[in-house]
Amino acid sequence: MDGPLTAILTTIGADGLPQSSAVWCWWEDGRLLVSTKRWAAKFRNVQQRPPVGFIVVVPANEFRYVEIRGTATTGEDPGCKLRDRIRAKHGIGADAPDPAAADRVVMTVEPVRIVAYGS
């Protein structure tokens, strides 16, 4: 989880159907953190329906992956600090343009179940 990985975050939409998004994330203190925009579907979904699913596939072996199921909460990202940590992990500087900087928020996933697949 420390490397520059792209994962899939699945939330539940207003219609009751899954809504999946490719995301970058940060793992800290046993929780998954995602920087997103206040107007993003995943953020709005979590505010109403907090259960989420998350999968990250190991790039060198697509049959090896981690699945996380949990409950998400939402909060602010003052100064875009989380966004900047995640971007740095992916080789993007804090000074890189972000037209949505004023709308940046955080989703925090508290895992209920974590399962690693593959070897």
VENLIN-V558123 format. One record per residue. N is the residue number from 1. RES is the residue in three letters. PSI is psi in degrees with one decimal (* if undefined). OMEGA is omega as a letter, one per 30 degrees, with the letter a starting at -180 (none if undefined). Layout:
((N:RES:PSI:OMEGA) (N:RES:PSI:OMEGA))
This chain:
((1:MET:-9.6:a) (2:ASP:-21.6:a) (3:GLY:173.3:l) (4:PRO:88.9:a) (5:LEU:146.8:l) (6:THR:132.8:a) (7:ALA:172.2:l) (8:ILE:122.7:l) (9:LEU:127.3:a) (10:THR:127.1:l) (11:THR:176.1:l) (12:ILE:123.0:a) (13:GLY:170.5:a) (14:ALA:-26.3:l) (15:ASP:1.0:l) (16:GLY:-2.0:a) (17:LEU:153.2:l) (18:PRO:145.1:l) (19:GLN:119.3:a) (20:SER:144.5:a) (21:SER:140.6:l) (22:ALA:130.8:a) (23:VAL:158.3:l) (24:TRP:155.0:a) (25:CYS:175.4:l) (26:TRP:131.6:l) (27:TRP:125.3:a) (28:GLU:130.4:l) (29:ASP:39.3:l) (30:GLY:15.0:l) (31:ARG:153.4:l) (32:LEU:129.2:l) (33:LEU:135.9:l) (34:VAL:130.8:l) (35:SER:131.2:a) (36:THR:-172.9:l) (37:LYS:146.0:a) (38:ARG:-32.1:a) (39:TRP:0.0:a) (40:ALA:144.7:a) (41:ALA:-42.7:a) (42:LYS:-38.8:l) (43:PHE:-47.2:l) (44:ARG:-39.2:l) (45:ASN:-46.8:a) (46:VAL:-32.9:l) (47:GLN:-29.7:a) (48:GLN:-32.5:a) (49:ARG:94.7:a) (50:PRO:-16.7:l) (51:PRO:137.0:a) (52:VAL:161.6:l) (53:GLY:152.4:a) (54:PHE:133.2:l) (55:ILE:133.3:l) (56:VAL:129.2:a) (57:VAL:136.9:l) (58:VAL:120.3:a) (59:PRO:-35.1:a) (60:ALA:-12.5:a) (61:ASN:94.5:a) (62:GLU:-8.0:l) (63:PHE:3.7:l) (64:ARG:121.7:a) (65:TYR:165.3:l) (66:VAL:132.7:l) (67:GLU:132.3:l) (68:ILE:129.9:l) (69:ARG:138.9:a) (70:GLY:-166.9:a) (71:THR:131.7:a) (72:ALA:147.4:l) (73:THR:164.6:a) (74:THR:154.6:l) (75:GLY:-179.1:a) (76:GLU:161.7:l) (77:ASP:74.1:a) (78:PRO:128.5:a) (79:GLY:11.5:a) (80:CYS:34.9:a) (81:LYS:-43.9:l) (82:LEU:-46.4:l) (83:ARG:-44.5:a) (84:ASP:-37.6:l) (85:ARG:-43.5:a) (86:ILE:-43.8:l) (87:ARG:-41.5:l) (88:ALA:-38.2:l) (89:LYS:-27.3:a) (90:HIS:12.5:l) (91:GLY:20.2:a) (92:ILE:127.3:a) (93:GLY:154.8:l) (94:ALA:-23.7:a) (95:ASP:-1.0:l) (96:ALA:142.6:a) (97:PRO:143.0:l) (98:ASP:93.8:a) (99:PRO:-18.7:a) (100:ALA:14.3:a) (101:ALA:-39.5:a) (102:ALA:-18.3:a) (103:ASP:10.5:a) (104:ARG:134.2:l) (105:VAL:172.6:a) (106:VAL:138.6:l) (107:MET:128.6:l) (108:THR:123.0:a) (109:VAL:120.1:l) (110:GLU:110.3:a) (111:PRO:139.2:l) (112:VAL:-32.6:a) (113:ARG:132.4:l) (114:ILE:125.5:l) (115:VAL:130.1:l) (116:ALA:133.8:a) (117:TYR:149.0:l) (118:GLY:175.8:a) (119:SER:*:none))
